[in-house]
Amino acid sequence: MIEPQLCLGLEKSHWVTIGSSFVAAMVICISWFVTSYLTSKRDYKNKQREMKIEYLVDAYDKLALSSNRKLTPEFATMLEIATAKIQLFGSPQDIVLLHKFLDEWTESGKAGRPQGNTDPLLFALRKSIRNELTLPEVDTHISWIRPLGGAQ
């Protein structure tokens, strides 16, 4: 009968057990790191998405509230804030439409009363926000109600 070889006082079967335990521990550690990394990445993306939606909804609200009204300091401030947020968080299409509106605003301002059509921009923002929230697309035009006056 052949005797099992000893290495550091352990039989071969013990080394196999230690080796397989070590491999299992390494797999668990690597799995933990990968899971932690993927969870962190997912959480970051979700936070980024939530922040984008929050700012775009606020910009949409401010732009909608200041549209088709007599310009007051309050509505001017809303327009400035909406412009800044759209330039920061808007899609490339949103930013192009914002610049188109701002060009109209600047040109009409030279004639005396600054004004511009916000409907295409609001339509695009609404589409972007609804898409981010996975809501069904709405292709109807933008409607207004101004109970206290203003352009309809």
Secondary structure as UniProt FT lines:
FT   STRAND          6..7
FT   TURN            8..9
FT   STRAND          10..11
FT   HELIX           12..66
FT   TURN            67..68
FT   HELIX           73..89
FT   HELIX           92..110
FT   TURN            111..112
FT   HELIX           119..132
FT   TURN            133..134
FT   TURN            147..148
//
